Amino acid sequence: MFFSRRGADGGLIAVLLFMIGSLYYLQTLRSQMYHNLEKAMKAISTPATPLNTTYLPSARAAAAELKKHFYAPSSGLMKNQDPKSDGILWWESANELTALTNLAIVDPSYKPTAKKFLHTAFTKARGLKGASNFKNDYYDDEGWWAMLWIAAYDLTKEDKYLKIAEDIFDDMANGWESLCGGGIWWDKARTYVASISNEIFFKVASQLANRAPRNEEGRSRYLHWALREWHWFSTKIHISNQGNEMDGINKAGCTDNKRVFSYNQGVILGGLIELEEATRNGTLIQRAHTIANAAIDHLTIDGILAERDPKTDAQFKGIFVRNLMKLQFISPKDKYMTFLTQNADSVLKSDFKEGMIGPHWQGPYRKATAQSQGSGLDLLVAAAAVSFLPNYNTH
């Protein structure tokens, strides 16, 4: 066991902990060893590149400021500083908690803190904002929580997190069969068929196929849903002329909604990675590369990821880089490494103020929100993790 007495730069032992965490994360993504840390550690080989420690101390600082300025321990959620709101962020909190969980996966010294966040939200937040056990009237909201609890299970191996993710998934499955030949609705009022709700449903089904089943029948059930969703999604959700997944299908006439958001490109990457792990299909990762490249090529300004809508700029980008990090771990490309580190460097140079991260990664710094802080944390964690990858032939 390692004990860390960190100084300003994290200290040597903290660096060793980060090395172990990064290697473990790489191995779990590559091997389906989600349930056995000891076996995963034995399979790890010595890395070929030196550790880049530029990003991890900044990620820790960002996590500390997220807790200090935006976290409400009474609810386990993040606070919304909009005076017109009820003061609680719902699905956004699931994303901020996911960023904190990923920090703990990459940096084991943060695990005790992350476990406290997860336990508090699990026990105190389940009935807030009109929800019942994290289920409400919006299927995408439910899915963000399901993905958080799967991440919590990956970190802690506590079955309670996996069981609640399965319960949420069952409720999402009730939203299947829209007017457009399949897929799940965005909401229980059945007003819209959103890409994001279907991407999340696809990813959660694929994740559960790799983790939850105690027998082949259970695995087959989740795999069936993942394959069924992917077949519908890949034929019904149209791609823009630039290669980006569109936001969804309008109820009237099943026509395309022409909007494009970075988080749509991110969640589908995570789903494809998980389904590839479950099926060993071979073609799914190539589709993921196509989507990732289109996002990097067309959703950026001078190489820095940017949402065109200022209302979504704060939260959505972190969801993309979180999933791109996973793609880089299992099928690395120089382009992804450069993209993630270039964006992190831009944040630290132009959008980082005493641990606070604003919504515009290209700068200049503007007032941070819980959403921009969590999204920026996602980026710094991703840059820290991929900077420790071995040298691969990535061209």
Sequence and secondary structure as in RCSB ss.txt:
>XXXX:A:sequence
MFFSRRGADGGLIAVLLFMIGSLYYLQTLRSQMYHNLEKAMKAISTPATPLNTTYLPSARAAAAELKKHFYAPSS
GLMKNQDPKSDGILWWESANELTALTNLAIVDPSYKPTAKKFLHTAFTKARGLKGASNFKNDYYDDEGWWAMLWI
AAYDLTKEDKYLKIAEDIFDDMANGWESLCGGGIWWDKARTYVASISNEIFFKVASQLANRAPRNEEGRSRYLHW
ALREWHWFSTKIHISNQGNEMDGINKAGCTDNKRVFSYNQGVILGGLIELEEATRNGTLIQRAHTIANAAIDHLT
IDGILAERDPKTDAQFKGIFVRNLMKLQFISPKDKYMTFLTQNADSVLKSDFKEGMIGPHWQGPYRKATAQSQGS
GLDLLVAAAAVSFLPNYNTH
>XXXX:A:secstr
       TT HHHHHHHHHHHHHHHHHHHHH  TT HHHHHHT    SS    SSHHHHHHHHHHHHHHHEETTT
TEEB   TTS SB SHHHHHHHHHHHHHHHH GGGHHHHHHHHHHHHHHSTTGGG BTTB SBHHHHHHHHHHHH
HHHHHH  HHHHHHHHHHHHHHHTTB  TTSSSB SBTT   EEHHHHHHHHHHHHHHHHHS SSHHHHHHHHHH
HHHHHHHHHHHS B TTS B SEE TTTT EE    HHHHHHHHHHHHHHHHHH  SSHHHHHHHHHHHHHHHSE
ETTEE  SSTTTTTTHHHHHHHHHHHHHHHS  HHHHHHHHHHHHHHHHHSEETTEE S TTS      HHHHHH
HHHHHHHHHHHTT       
